Amino acid sequence: MDPLKIPLAAQAQHTTIDDVTVWEWSGSAYDEGDGAAEWFSAYFGKPSRLVRFKEASETRPTNPEYAQGYKVMFTDAFPILMASQASLDALNEILKEPVPMNRFRPNISVDGCHPYSEDLWKTVKINKLTFIGVRLCDRCKIPNIDQEKAIPGTEPNETLLTFRSGEVLLPSHKNKRQVYFGKNLVCKESLSAEGNGRAIKVGDPVYVVQSFSSHDEAPA
């Protein structure tokens, strides 16, 4: 396929598509145009449209049990997922076939810490933005899919189940069979105009301001 380029900024004129559904949510979304639709339709072999979340009229709140007042767009449960290279390296040391970081799809990847130390990070600062660690990220079957070949398997979740399950990490929690990799976060400044114009970039130092004392204390 030829490259498809879509502007990051929303365009002034957008057609709206109704009854868009993702993650048990339904609503309207902006259509990204015929060029994008033709590209995806050709690739998938069936009529497809690319849509953008319509912030002007739609809202998907995060689970208030973990993050009151925050919201997401088309991501799963929380806007930010952080994972460390050290955690991936430690996992790959025991896997028969190493996996790349994209299996876990974090939008912030950090390095220079101990394996799985992000589990206990409660407050993190990056470039004057404050990130709150709201819960450990429980994993579905998606990390078992080779993103290059679209072939599903049993790893890395099968191995993670042996030492990263709720039964091992969080014996007092109810989700014993869940496996955990990475940490869900929200950005404190997203609740106000305070964070407008601020951005984080590759290479920014990461400061851990507060930590939980144990996994039992960390939400999951």
Residue pairs with C-beta under 8 A, 6 or more apart in sequence:
1 39
1 42
1 43
2 39
4 35
4 36
4 39
6 32
6 36
6 50
10 30
10 52
14 30
14 31
14 52
15 30
15 31
16 28
16 29
16 30
16 31
16 54
17 28
17 29
17 30
17 31
17 49
17 51
18 27
18 28
19 26
19 28
20 26
20 27
20 28
20 29
20 51
22 74
23 60
23 74
23 76
23 77
25 60
27 54
27 57
27 58
28 54
28 57
28 58
29 51
29 52
29 53
29 54
29 58
30 51
30 52
30 53
30 54
31 37
31 49
31 50
31 51
32 49
32 50
32 51
32 52
33 50
36 49
36 50
37 47
37 48
37 49
37 50
39 50
40 48
40 49
40 50
41 47
41 48
53 73
53 74
55 73
59 71
60 71
60 72
60 73
61 69
61 70
61 71
61 72
62 70
62 71
62 72
62 77
62 78
62 79
62 134
62 186
63 77
66 78
66 134
66 135
66 184
66 219
67 78
67 132
67 134
67 186
69 191
70 78
70 79
70 186
70 190
70 191
71 79
72 78
72 79
73 79
77 184
78 134
78 135
78 184
78 185
78 186
79 185
79 186
79 187
79 190
80 107
80 108
80 131
80 184
80 185
80 186
80 187
81 104
81 105
81 106
81 107
81 108
81 137
81 182
81 183
81 184
81 185
82 106
82 107
82 108
82 109
82 110
82 118
82 121
82 124
82 131
82 133
82 182
82 183
82 184
82 185
83 101
83 104
83 106
83 108
83 109
83 110
83 118
83 137
83 181
83 182
83 183
84 109
84 110
84 111
84 113
84 115
84 116
84 117
84 118
85 101
85 109
85 110
85 111
86 111
86 112
86 113
86 114
86 115
86 116
86 117
87 115
87 116
87 118
87 181
87 182
88 99
88 101
88 104
89 115
90 115
90 116
91 99
91 156
91 159
91 160
91 181
92 98
92 99
94 159
95 155
95 156
95 159
96 155
97 155
99 143
99 155
99 156
100 147
101 109
102 147
103 142
103 143
103 144
103 145
103 147
103 156
104 139
104 143
104 181
104 182
105 142
106 182
108 126
108 131
108 185
108 200
110 118
110 206
116 164
118 133
118 182
118 183
119 136
119 169
119 180
119 183
119 212
119 215
119 218
120 211
120 212
120 213
120 214
120 215
120 218
121 133
121 183
121 208
121 210
121 211
121 212
122 132
122 133
122 209
122 210
122 211
122 212
122 218
123 130
123 131
123 132
123 133
123 208
123 209
123 210
124 130
124 131
124 133
124 185
124 206
124 207
124 208
124 209
125 131
125 206
125 207
125 209
126 200
126 204
126 205
126 206
126 207
127 198
127 199
127 200
127 201
127 204
128 198
129 187
129 188
129 189
129 195
129 198
129 200
130 187
130 188
130 189
130 209
131 185
131 186
131 187
131 188
132 185
132 186
132 187
132 188
133 183
133 184
133 185
133 212
133 218
134 184
134 185
134 186
134 219
135 183
135 184
135 218
135 219
135 220
136 169
136 170
136 180
136 182
136 183
136 184
136 215
136 218
136 219
136 220
137 180
137 181
137 182
137 183
137 184
138 166
138 175
138 178
138 179
138 180
138 220
139 157
139 160
139 178
139 179
139 180
139 181
141 152
141 157
143 156
143 157
143 181
144 152
144 153
144 154
144 155
144 156
144 157
145 151
145 152
145 153
146 152
146 153
156 181
157 179
160 179
160 180
160 181
161 177
161 179
162 168
164 179
164 180
164 181
165 176
165 177
165 178
165 179
165 180
166 173
166 174
166 175
166 176
166 177
166 178
166 179
166 180
166 220
167 176
167 177
169 180
169 215
169 220
170 215
170 216
170 220
171 216
172 216
173 216
173 220
175 220
178 220
180 220
187 195
188 195
189 195
189 198
212 218
